[in-house]
Amino acid sequence: MACVPGADVWFLRFTFAFLSHLRQGGHVVDRLTGETVGDPAGPPFNFDHVSGGPLLWAPDLGPSRHLIIGHTICPGFNRISSEYGWWAGTPFSAPGYDYFHDAMNYAHVPVDLAPHAFIPVSVGDVDAAAWNDARQRMVLVYGDPIEKALPSFNLRQSQVRPVYGRSGERPAADRSFDEYLFKHSLPAYAKMMVSYQAMARAVPGAVQIVSEDALRAEPVRILSSVLGHLNLDRWKSPLIDAVVNLARREHIVAIERELGRSLMGSRRSRKIAASSVSEPVVRAARDPGLRRKALTLLASMGVNPTYFEVPPVAVPLEAGAATRRSVYSA
């Protein structure tokens, strides 16, 4: 499961972490209501074993017992990337945007909630499985490309010592929002989106592309659809409803206060979102002309523009999934 950077990947990680923990007979206490979800006699959820992944220990998922939740291009896309002439010459906007193809230490990939802190991952095997193993499933959660660019631009502008730039680049503080958007953010966004679109066509049934807005509006229904796509539809509505409620932002904030530390970067994300973006940048981002130009660029790179229609074009969803109020808010 991947998110375009800037999306709230923490929500997905906690919903799946809570699901796995409850399926193993554990329980989670809601810090705001005092309600115990799961078996009170089972083990409590251990937040000390949550550090941000990208792997999540979920032994009920299948033979691998691990789920990838983070940022990476679609597994298997490298085989067909040469069909896109701009691909090789278009760098991602920051290191780590494509975790599993960015020269990380794949002999020691961190795992959350596991009895082991690290495991080796063969990126080659993961890429091959996308073509050779009918059980391989991939999900991309995407958000609005301009909305995602704003906090990233603001973060880079505010850095005293740049962390997210690449060697040899002009300092982020010297760039306008337009320059950052069209030369850095949108091309990186296109690389992520195109990889999942291409694999969805090349390996029918293997890829699901989900709108972050839809996930926010109807988290139970969309999560039910994602679980069905992952062949995990044995997790039915009552349990899904419970973990979505446990993963609501205000509950995670309460847990952070209890622990005295951030979980999954959610506190930093709130701090970034709360920091001031200059009014000219906000006006520029809301300009319909800029939006049309941005979507034209994405379309020219192969991104399907219907993903950004309002409301977004829905992917096929599992029928009959329960719906409750939205508990996933920005």
BALOBA-1460 file (C-alpha; in Angstrom, 3 decimals):
// residues 330
<rec num="1" residu="m" x="0.000" y="0.000" z="0.000"/>
<rec num="2" residu="a" x="1.446" y="3.327" z="-1.046"/>
<rec num="3" residu="c" x="0.554" y="6.970" z="-0.545"/>
<rec num="4" residu="v" x="1.740" y="9.896" z="-2.587"/>
<rec num="5" residu="p" x="3.969" y="11.775" z="-0.098"/>
<rec num="6" residu="g" x="1.937" y="14.377" z="1.728"/>
<rec num="7" residu="a" x="-0.997" y="12.006" z="2.218"/>
<rec num="8" residu="d" x="-1.757" y="10.948" z="5.776"/>
<rec num="9" residu="v" x="-0.208" y="7.491" z="5.651"/>
<rec num="10" residu="w" x="-0.480" y="7.287" z="9.448"/>
<rec num="11" residu="f" x="-4.232" y="6.608" z="9.180"/>
<rec num="12" residu="l" x="-3.663" y="3.543" z="7.019"/>
<rec num="13" residu="r" x="-0.866" y="2.273" z="9.220"/>
<rec num="14" residu="f" x="-2.942" y="2.515" z="12.384"/>
<rec num="15" residu="t" x="-6.090" y="0.982" z="10.905"/>
<rec num="16" residu="f" x="-4.139" y="-2.024" z="9.654"/>
<rec num="17" residu="a" x="-2.094" y="-2.254" z="12.854"/>
<rec num="18" residu="f" x="-5.252" y="-2.234" z="14.978"/>
<rec num="19" residu="l" x="-6.921" y="-4.792" z="12.706"/>
<rec num="20" residu="s" x="-3.986" y="-7.167" z="12.957"/>
<rec num="21" residu="h" x="-3.699" y="-6.745" z="16.733"/>
<rec num="22" residu="l" x="-7.399" y="-7.389" z="17.318"/>
<rec num="23" residu="r" x="-7.383" y="-10.416" z="15.018"/>
<rec num="24" residu="q" x="-4.601" y="-11.872" z="17.161"/>
<rec num="25" residu="g" x="-6.765" y="-11.633" z="20.284"/>
<rec num="26" residu="g" x="-5.487" y="-8.334" z="21.654"/>
<rec num="27" residu="h" x="-7.332" y="-5.214" z="22.736"/>
<rec num="28" residu="v" x="-7.083" y="-1.439" z="22.405"/>
<rec num="29" residu="v" x="-8.414" y="1.015" z="24.991"/>
<rec num="30" residu="d" x="-9.945" y="4.170" z="23.556"/>
<rec num="31" residu="r" x="-8.166" y="6.949" z="25.449"/>
<rec num="32" residu="l" x="-11.055" y="9.379" z="25.005"/>
<rec num="33" residu="t" x="-14.045" y="7.179" z="25.841"/>
<rec num="34" residu="g" x="-12.458" y="4.493" z="28.018"/>
<rec num="35" residu="e" x="-14.045" y="1.789" z="25.846"/>
<rec num="36" residu="t" x="-12.092" y="-1.439" z="25.413"/>
<rec num="37" residu="v" x="-12.160" y="-2.788" z="21.869"/>
<rec num="38" residu="g" x="-11.278" y="-6.468" z="21.519"/>
<rec num="39" residu="d" x="-10.622" y="-9.120" z="24.158"/>
<rec num="40" residu="p" x="-9.930" y="-7.447" z="27.543"/>
<rec num="41" residu="a" x="-7.971" y="-10.545" z="28.571"/>
<rec num="42" residu="g" x="-5.720" y="-10.265" z="25.533"/>
<rec num="43" residu="p" x="-2.541" y="-8.179" z="25.261"/>
<rec num="44" residu="p" x="-2.850" y="-4.383" z="24.985"/>
<rec num="45" residu="f" x="-1.639" y="-2.618" z="21.856"/>
<rec num="46" residu="n" x="2.051" y="-1.754" z="22.273"/>
<rec num="47" residu="f" x="2.625" y="1.745" z="20.917"/>
<rec num="48" residu="d" x="6.323" y="1.459" z="21.764"/>
<rec num="49" residu="h" x="6.588" y="-0.920" z="18.802"/>
<rec num="50" residu="v" x="5.256" y="1.659" z="16.318"/>
<rec num="51" residu="s" x="8.029" y="3.683" z="14.709"/>
<rec num="52" residu="g" x="6.886" y="4.346" z="11.151"/>
<rec num="53" residu="g" x="7.676" y="1.209" z="9.190"/>
<rec num="54" residu="p" x="7.551" y="0.916" z="6.219"/>
<rec num="55" residu="l" x="6.744" y="-2.712" z="7.054"/>
<rec num="56" residu="l" x="3.921" y="-3.760" z="9.359"/>
<rec num="57" residu="w" x="3.775" y="-7.142" z="11.092"/>
<rec num="58" residu="a" x="0.382" y="-8.649" z="10.301"/>
<rec num="59" residu="p" x="0.590" y="-12.440" z="10.543"/>
<rec num="60" residu="d" x="-3.019" y="-12.926" z="9.424"/>
<rec num="61" residu="l" x="-2.300" y="-11.394" z="6.033"/>
<rec num="62" residu="g" x="-0.788" y="-14.460" z="4.398"/>
<rec num="63" residu="p" x="2.499" y="-16.280" z="3.853"/>
<rec num="64" residu="s" x="4.746" y="-13.209" z="4.021"/>
<rec num="65" residu="r" x="3.127" y="-11.962" z="7.271"/>
<rec num="66" residu="h" x="4.246" y="-8.429" z="6.403"/>
<rec num="67" residu="l" x="2.479" y="-5.511" z="4.764"/>
<rec num="68" residu="i" x="4.293" y="-2.622" z="3.071"/>
<rec num="69" residu="i" x="2.672" y="0.740" z="3.856"/>
<rec num="70" residu="g" x="4.692" y="3.727" z="2.699"/>
<rec num="71" residu="h" x="5.966" y="5.546" z="-0.374"/>
<rec num="72" residu="t" x="7.180" y="3.624" z="-3.425"/>
<rec num="73" residu="i" x="6.436" y="3.296" z="-7.112"/>
<rec num="74" residu="c" x="4.258" y="0.347" z="-8.073"/>
<rec num="75" residu="p" x="6.125" y="-2.963" z="-7.758"/>
<rec num="76" residu="g" x="6.948" y="-4.350" z="-11.180"/>
<rec num="77" residu="f" x="6.799" y="-1.027" z="-13.017"/>
<rec num="78" residu="n" x="10.536" y="-0.970" z="-13.733"/>
<rec num="79" residu="r" x="9.972" y="-3.612" z="-16.397"/>
<rec num="80" residu="i" x="7.866" y="-1.218" z="-18.476"/>
<rec num="81" residu="s" x="9.181" y="2.206" z="-17.377"/>
<rec num="82" residu="s" x="11.127" y="2.578" z="-20.651"/>
<rec num="83" residu="e" x="7.761" y="3.056" z="-22.395"/>
<rec num="84" residu="y" x="7.693" y="6.521" z="-20.807"/>
<rec num="85" residu="g" x="10.418" y="8.585" z="-22.421"/>
<rec num="86" residu="w" x="10.545" y="11.162" z="-19.635"/>
<rec num="87" residu="w" x="10.783" y="8.631" z="-16.793"/>
<rec num="88" residu="a" x="14.539" y="8.071" z="-16.463"/>
<rec num="89" residu="g" x="15.399" y="11.745" z="-16.831"/>
<rec num="90" residu="t" x="12.851" y="12.979" z="-14.280"/>
<rec num="91" residu="p" x="14.115" y="12.728" z="-10.687"/>
<rec num="92" residu="f" x="11.870" y="12.475" z="-7.670"/>
<rec num="93" residu="s" x="11.599" y="15.699" z="-5.694"/>
<rec num="94" residu="a" x="13.241" y="14.267" z="-2.565"/>
<rec num="95" residu="p" x="15.134" y="11.177" z="-1.372"/>
<rec num="96" residu="g" x="12.848" y="8.493" z="0.042"/>
<rec num="97" residu="y" x="9.952" y="9.299" z="-2.291"/>
<rec num="98" residu="d" x="10.504" y="5.840" z="-3.794"/>
<rec num="99" residu="y" x="11.622" y="3.865" z="-0.734"/>
<rec num="100" residu="f" x="12.147" y="0.480" z="-2.379"/>
<rec num="101" residu="h" x="14.121" y="1.810" z="-5.331"/>
<rec num="102" residu="d" x="16.193" y="4.504" z="-3.637"/>
<rec num="103" residu="a" x="19.266" y="2.600" z="-2.400"/>
<rec num="104" residu="m" x="18.073" y="2.092" z="1.173"/>
<rec num="105" residu="n" x="19.444" y="-0.713" z="3.355"/>
<rec num="106" residu="y" x="17.152" y="-3.515" z="2.239"/>
<rec num="107" residu="a" x="18.971" y="-6.069" z="4.366"/>
<rec num="108" residu="h" x="17.535" y="-4.341" z="7.459"/>
<rec num="109" residu="v" x="14.092" y="-2.912" z="6.712"/>
<rec num="110" residu="p" x="12.287" y="-1.745" z="9.902"/>
<rec num="111" residu="v" x="9.128" y="-3.592" z="10.953"/>
<rec num="112" residu="d" x="6.407" y="-2.281" z="13.294"/>
<rec num="113" residu="l" x="4.682" y="-4.518" z="15.887"/>
<rec num="114" residu="a" x="6.821" y="-7.557" z="15.077"/>
<rec num="115" residu="p" x="8.826" y="-9.821" z="17.396"/>
<rec num="116" residu="h" x="11.766" y="-8.762" z="15.184"/>
<rec num="117" residu="a" x="12.938" y="-5.199" z="14.586"/>
<rec num="118" residu="f" x="14.153" y="-5.712" z="11.006"/>
<rec num="119" residu="i" x="13.876" y="-8.158" z="8.137"/>
<rec num="120" residu="p" x="15.649" y="-8.370" z="4.784"/>
<rec num="121" residu="v" x="13.540" y="-7.513" z="1.734"/>
<rec num="122" residu="s" x="14.378" y="-8.613" z="-1.788"/>
<rec num="123" residu="v" x="13.161" y="-5.710" z="-3.910"/>
<rec num="124" residu="g" x="13.753" y="-7.840" z="-7.010"/>
<rec num="125" residu="d" x="11.421" y="-10.540" z="-5.696"/>
<rec num="126" residu="v" x="8.740" y="-7.970" z="-4.815"/>
<rec num="127" residu="d" x="8.956" y="-6.513" z="-8.320"/>
<rec num="128" residu="a" x="8.858" y="-9.958" z="-9.949"/>
<rec num="129" residu="a" x="5.855" y="-11.033" z="-7.874"/>
<rec num="130" residu="a" x="3.821" y="-8.198" z="-9.383"/>
<rec num="131" residu="w" x="4.046" y="-10.083" z="-12.698"/>
<rec num="132" residu="n" x="4.340" y="-13.713" z="-11.610"/>
<rec num="133" residu="d" x="2.198" y="-14.127" z="-8.475"/>
<rec num="134" residu="a" x="-1.552" y="-13.737" z="-8.917"/>
<rec num="135" residu="r" x="-1.877" y="-13.089" z="-5.170"/>
<rec num="136" residu="q" x="0.185" y="-9.894" z="-5.333"/>
<rec num="137" residu="r" x="-1.983" y="-6.845" z="-4.728"/>
<rec num="138" residu="m" x="-1.078" y="-3.153" z="-4.758"/>
<rec num="139" residu="v" x="-2.993" y="-0.080" z="-3.591"/>
<rec num="140" residu="l" x="-2.250" y="3.605" z="-4.152"/>
<rec num="141" residu="v" x="-3.947" y="6.329" z="-2.103"/>
<rec num="142" residu="y" x="-3.616" y="9.699" z="-3.825"/>
<rec num="143" residu="g" x="-4.562" y="13.246" z="-2.900"/>
<rec num="144" residu="d" x="-4.948" y="16.505" z="-4.763"/>
<rec num="145" residu="p" x="-1.580" y="17.347" z="-6.398"/>
<rec num="146" residu="i" x="-1.676" y="21.062" z="-5.577"/>
<rec num="147" residu="e" x="-2.883" y="20.567" z="-1.995"/>
<rec num="148" residu="k" x="-0.034" y="18.113" z="-1.447"/>
<rec num="149" residu="a" x="2.515" y="20.509" z="-2.875"/>
<rec num="150" residu="l" x="1.639" y="23.383" z="-0.525"/>
<rec num="151" residu="p" x="2.804" y="21.919" z="2.822"/>
<rec num="152" residu="s" x="5.854" y="20.359" z="1.152"/>
<rec num="153" residu="f" x="6.814" y="23.719" z="-0.346"/>
<rec num="154" residu="n" x="6.240" y="25.425" z="2.999"/>
<rec num="155" residu="l" x="8.392" y="22.868" z="4.815"/>
<rec num="156" residu="r" x="11.270" y="23.265" z="2.377"/>
<rec num="157" residu="q" x="11.052" y="27.066" z="2.543"/>
<rec num="158" residu="s" x="11.267" y="26.992" z="6.341"/>
<rec num="159" residu="q" x="14.263" y="24.660" z="6.625"/>
<rec num="160" residu="v" x="17.373" y="26.233" z="8.079"/>
<rec num="161" residu="r" x="19.454" y="23.274" z="6.947"/>
<rec num="162" residu="p" x="17.706" y="21.601" z="4.000"/>
<rec num="163" residu="v" x="16.800" y="17.953" z="4.537"/>
<rec num="164" residu="y" x="14.541" y="17.163" z="1.609"/>
<rec num="165" residu="g" x="16.446" y="18.604" z="-1.347"/>
<rec num="166" residu="r" x="18.876" y="16.783" z="-3.582"/>
<rec num="167" residu="s" x="22.578" y="17.462" z="-3.981"/>
<rec num="168" residu="g" x="23.383" y="20.297" z="-6.367"/>
<rec num="169" residu="e" x="19.892" y="21.814" z="-6.322"/>
<rec num="170" residu="r" x="19.328" y="25.521" z="-5.801"/>
<rec num="171" residu="p" x="18.124" y="26.153" z="-2.212"/>
<rec num="172" residu="a" x="14.374" y="25.714" z="-1.834"/>
<rec num="173" residu="a" x="14.064" y="29.177" z="-0.293"/>
<rec num="174" residu="d" x="15.130" y="30.665" z="-3.632"/>
<rec num="175" residu="r" x="12.265" y="29.047" z="-5.560"/>
<rec num="176" residu="s" x="8.786" y="30.362" z="-6.187"/>
<rec num="177" residu="f" x="5.796" y="28.112" z="-5.578"/>
<rec num="178" residu="d" x="5.184" y="27.883" z="-9.333"/>
<rec num="179" residu="e" x="8.749" y="26.724" z="-9.940"/>
<rec num="180" residu="y" x="8.583" y="24.149" z="-7.164"/>
<rec num="181" residu="l" x="5.172" y="22.899" z="-8.318"/>
<rec num="182" residu="f" x="5.950" y="22.498" z="-12.032"/>
<rec num="183" residu="k" x="9.624" y="21.506" z="-11.923"/>
<rec num="184" residu="h" x="9.690" y="19.347" z="-8.813"/>
<rec num="185" residu="s" x="6.417" y="18.414" z="-7.137"/>
<rec num="186" residu="l" x="4.201" y="17.601" z="-10.152"/>
<rec num="187" residu="p" x="6.808" y="15.516" z="-12.037"/>
<rec num="188" residu="a" x="7.433" y="13.429" z="-8.894"/>
<rec num="189" residu="y" x="3.680" y="13.097" z="-8.381"/>
<rec num="190" residu="a" x="3.299" y="11.949" z="-11.993"/>
<rec num="191" residu="k" x="5.974" y="9.277" z="-11.565"/>
<rec num="192" residu="m" x="4.083" y="7.761" z="-8.652"/>
<rec num="193" residu="m" x="0.649" y="7.926" z="-10.289"/>
<rec num="194" residu="v" x="1.784" y="6.673" z="-13.681"/>
<rec num="195" residu="s" x="3.482" y="3.622" z="-12.205"/>
<rec num="196" residu="y" x="0.230" y="2.426" z="-10.604"/>
<rec num="197" residu="q" x="-1.883" y="3.289" z="-13.651"/>
<rec num="198" residu="a" x="0.486" y="1.389" z="-15.942"/>
<rec num="199" residu="m" x="0.552" y="-1.707" z="-13.716"/>
<rec num="200" residu="a" x="-3.247" y="-1.606" z="-13.409"/>
<rec num="201" residu="r" x="-3.426" y="-1.952" z="-17.209"/>
<rec num="202" residu="a" x="-0.583" y="-4.447" z="-17.513"/>
<rec num="203" residu="v" x="-1.742" y="-6.766" z="-14.706"/>
<rec num="204" residu="p" x="-5.544" y="-6.460" z="-14.563"/>
<rec num="205" residu="g" x="-6.993" y="-6.824" z="-11.078"/>
<rec num="206" residu="a" x="-3.688" y="-6.289" z="-9.279"/>
<rec num="207" residu="v" x="-3.931" y="-2.548" z="-8.572"/>
<rec num="208" residu="q" x="-6.513" y="-0.392" z="-6.824"/>
<rec num="209" residu="i" x="-6.233" y="3.409" z="-6.945"/>
<rec num="210" residu="v" x="-8.106" y="5.188" z="-4.156"/>
<rec num="211" residu="s" x="-8.902" y="8.856" z="-3.612"/>
<rec num="212" residu="e" x="-7.758" y="10.224" z="-0.259"/>
<rec num="213" residu="d" x="-10.839" y="12.477" z="-0.278"/>
<rec num="214" residu="a" x="-13.066" y="9.408" z="-0.602"/>
<rec num="215" residu="l" x="-11.181" y="7.707" z="2.226"/>
<rec num="216" residu="r" x="-11.721" y="10.751" z="4.417"/>
<rec num="217" residu="a" x="-15.415" y="11.020" z="3.580"/>
<rec num="218" residu="e" x="-16.325" y="7.326" z="3.900"/>
<rec num="219" residu="p" x="-13.465" y="5.573" z="5.715"/>
<rec num="220" residu="v" x="-15.348" y="2.379" z="6.550"/>
<rec num="221" residu="r" x="-16.674" y="1.842" z="3.041"/>
<rec num="222" residu="i" x="-13.368" y="2.618" z="1.340"/>
<rec num="223" residu="l" x="-11.338" y="0.557" z="3.801"/>
<rec num="224" residu="s" x="-13.744" y="-2.352" z="3.243"/>
<rec num="225" residu="s" x="-13.097" y="-2.025" z="-0.494"/>
<rec num="226" residu="v" x="-9.330" y="-1.986" z="0.035"/>
<rec num="227" residu="l" x="-9.501" y="-5.074" z="2.242"/>
<rec num="228" residu="g" x="-11.558" y="-6.839" z="-0.396"/>
<rec num="229" residu="h" x="-8.958" y="-5.959" z="-3.018"/>
<rec num="230" residu="l" x="-6.246" y="-7.369" z="-0.755"/>
<rec num="231" residu="n" x="-8.284" y="-10.578" z="-0.363"/>
<rec num="232" residu="l" x="-8.810" y="-9.737" z="3.316"/>
<rec num="233" residu="d" x="-12.586" y="-9.350" z="3.208"/>
<rec num="234" residu="r" x="-12.961" y="-11.781" z="6.105"/>
<rec num="235" residu="w" x="-12.536" y="-8.614" z="8.187"/>
<rec num="236" residu="k" x="-16.144" y="-7.485" z="8.163"/>
<rec num="237" residu="s" x="-17.857" y="-4.225" z="8.964"/>
<rec num="238" residu="p" x="-18.092" y="-4.230" z="12.799"/>
<rec num="239" residu="l" x="-14.344" y="-4.734" z="13.238"/>
<rec num="240" residu="i" x="-13.513" y="-2.303" z="10.423"/>
<rec num="241" residu="d" x="-15.840" y="0.273" z="11.963"/>
<rec num="242" residu="a" x="-14.095" y="-0.131" z="15.330"/>
<rec num="243" residu="v" x="-10.540" y="0.300" z="14.013"/>
<rec num="244" residu="v" x="-11.497" y="3.318" z="11.895"/>
<rec num="245" residu="n" x="-12.881" y="4.900" z="15.053"/>
<rec num="246" residu="l" x="-9.716" y="4.063" z="17.001"/>
<rec num="247" residu="a" x="-7.582" y="5.615" z="14.232"/>
<rec num="248" residu="r" x="-9.398" y="8.951" z="14.292"/>
<rec num="249" residu="r" x="-7.006" y="11.867" z="14.555"/>
<rec num="250" residu="e" x="-8.141" y="13.148" z="17.960"/>
<rec num="251" residu="h" x="-7.602" y="9.685" z="19.441"/>
<rec num="252" residu="i" x="-4.062" y="9.451" z="18.041"/>
<rec num="253" residu="v" x="-3.391" y="12.931" z="19.450"/>
<rec num="254" residu="a" x="-4.579" y="11.749" z="22.886"/>
<rec num="255" residu="i" x="-2.233" y="8.759" z="22.692"/>
<rec num="256" residu="e" x="0.650" y="11.045" z="21.735"/>
<rec num="257" residu="r" x="-0.038" y="13.196" z="24.807"/>
<rec num="258" residu="e" x="-0.051" y="10.091" z="26.981"/>
<rec num="259" residu="l" x="3.246" y="8.863" z="25.531"/>
<rec num="260" residu="g" x="4.863" y="12.296" z="25.350"/>
<rec num="261" residu="r" x="6.094" y="11.723" z="21.838"/>
<rec num="262" residu="s" x="4.987" y="11.807" z="18.233"/>
<rec num="263" residu="l" x="3.519" y="8.786" z="16.475"/>
<rec num="264" residu="m" x="4.105" y="8.316" z="12.751"/>
<rec num="265" residu="g" x="4.912" y="11.981" z="12.211"/>
<rec num="266" residu="s" x="1.319" y="13.061" z="12.833"/>
<rec num="267" residu="r" x="2.381" y="15.750" z="15.275"/>
<rec num="268" residu="r" x="4.916" y="17.129" z="12.835"/>
<rec num="269" residu="s" x="2.301" y="17.091" z="10.065"/>
<rec num="270" residu="r" x="-0.063" y="19.126" z="12.219"/>
<rec num="271" residu="k" x="2.730" y="21.562" z="13.072"/>
<rec num="272" residu="i" x="3.583" y="22.004" z="9.408"/>
<rec num="273" residu="a" x="-0.064" y="22.450" z="8.459"/>
<rec num="274" residu="a" x="-0.510" y="25.015" z="11.228"/>
<rec num="275" residu="s" x="2.548" y="27.035" z="10.252"/>
<rec num="276" residu="s" x="1.875" y="30.072" z="8.104"/>
<rec num="277" residu="v" x="1.964" y="29.788" z="4.341"/>
<rec num="278" residu="s" x="2.323" y="33.218" z="2.793"/>
<rec num="279" residu="e" x="-0.868" y="34.708" z="1.399"/>
<rec num="280" residu="p" x="0.572" y="35.100" z="-2.125"/>
<rec num="281" residu="v" x="1.409" y="31.379" z="-2.190"/>
<rec num="282" residu="v" x="-2.085" y="30.462" z="-0.976"/>
<rec num="283" residu="r" x="-3.637" y="32.692" z="-3.647"/>
<rec num="284" residu="a" x="-1.412" y="31.166" z="-6.304"/>
<rec num="285" residu="a" x="-2.377" y="27.644" z="-5.263"/>
<rec num="286" residu="r" x="-6.087" y="28.515" z="-5.492"/>
<rec num="287" residu="d" x="-5.816" y="30.099" z="-8.933"/>
<rec num="288" residu="p" x="-8.020" y="28.109" z="-11.374"/>
<rec num="289" residu="g" x="-5.586" y="28.960" z="-14.163"/>
<rec num="290" residu="l" x="-2.692" y="27.398" z="-12.258"/>
<rec num="291" residu="r" x="-4.816" y="24.314" z="-11.580"/>
<rec num="292" residu="r" x="-5.662" y="23.912" z="-15.257"/>
<rec num="293" residu="k" x="-1.990" y="24.278" z="-16.157"/>
<rec num="294" residu="a" x="-1.002" y="21.726" z="-13.471"/>
<rec num="295" residu="l" x="-3.547" y="19.152" z="-14.628"/>
<rec num="296" residu="t" x="-2.487" y="19.708" z="-18.233"/>
<rec num="297" residu="l" x="1.117" y="18.936" z="-17.296"/>
<rec num="298" residu="l" x="0.084" y="15.782" z="-15.416"/>
<rec num="299" residu="a" x="-2.038" y="14.657" z="-18.362"/>
<rec num="300" residu="s" x="0.882" y="15.236" z="-20.739"/>
<rec num="301" residu="m" x="2.938" y="12.850" z="-18.577"/>
<rec num="302" residu="g" x="0.268" y="10.151" z="-18.725"/>
<rec num="303" residu="v" x="-1.748" y="10.804" z="-15.545"/>
<rec num="304" residu="n" x="-5.476" y="10.211" z="-16.036"/>
<rec num="305" residu="p" x="-7.159" y="13.606" z="-15.347"/>
<rec num="306" residu="t" x="-10.440" y="11.972" z="-14.296"/>
<rec num="307" residu="y" x="-8.814" y="11.169" z="-10.950"/>
<rec num="308" residu="f" x="-9.085" y="14.858" z="-10.093"/>
<rec num="309" residu="e" x="-12.708" y="15.417" z="-10.973"/>
<rec num="310" residu="v" x="-14.950" y="16.633" z="-8.134"/>
<rec num="311" residu="p" x="-16.300" y="14.361" z="-6.803"/>
<rec num="312" residu="p" x="-13.500" y="11.996" z="-7.825"/>
<rec num="313" residu="v" x="-14.342" y="9.130" z="-10.157"/>
<rec num="314" residu="a" x="-15.042" y="6.199" z="-7.839"/>
<rec num="315" residu="v" x="-13.181" y="2.921" z="-8.091"/>
<rec num="316" residu="p" x="-15.381" y="-0.180" z="-7.875"/>
<rec num="317" residu="l" x="-16.233" y="-0.673" z="-4.205"/>
<rec num="318" residu="e" x="-17.425" y="-3.680" z="-2.264"/>
<rec num="319" residu="a" x="-21.220" y="-3.605" z="-2.087"/>
<rec num="320" residu="g" x="-23.002" y="-3.442" z="1.226"/>
<rec num="321" residu="a" x="-20.151" y="-2.035" z="3.311"/>
<rec num="322" residu="a" x="-21.339" y="-0.146" z="6.372"/>
<rec num="323" residu="t" x="-21.010" y="3.623" z="6.468"/>
<rec num="324" residu="r" x="-20.588" y="5.841" z="9.506"/>
<rec num="325" residu="r" x="-19.595" y="9.422" z="10.120"/>
<rec num="326" residu="s" x="-16.188" y="10.454" z="8.837"/>
<rec num="327" residu="v" x="-13.590" y="10.046" z="11.571"/>
<rec num="328" residu="y" x="-10.579" y="10.647" z="9.332"/>
<rec num="329" residu="s" x="-10.089" y="14.376" z="9.119"/>
<rec num="330" residu="a" x="-7.240" y="16.510" z="7.996"/>
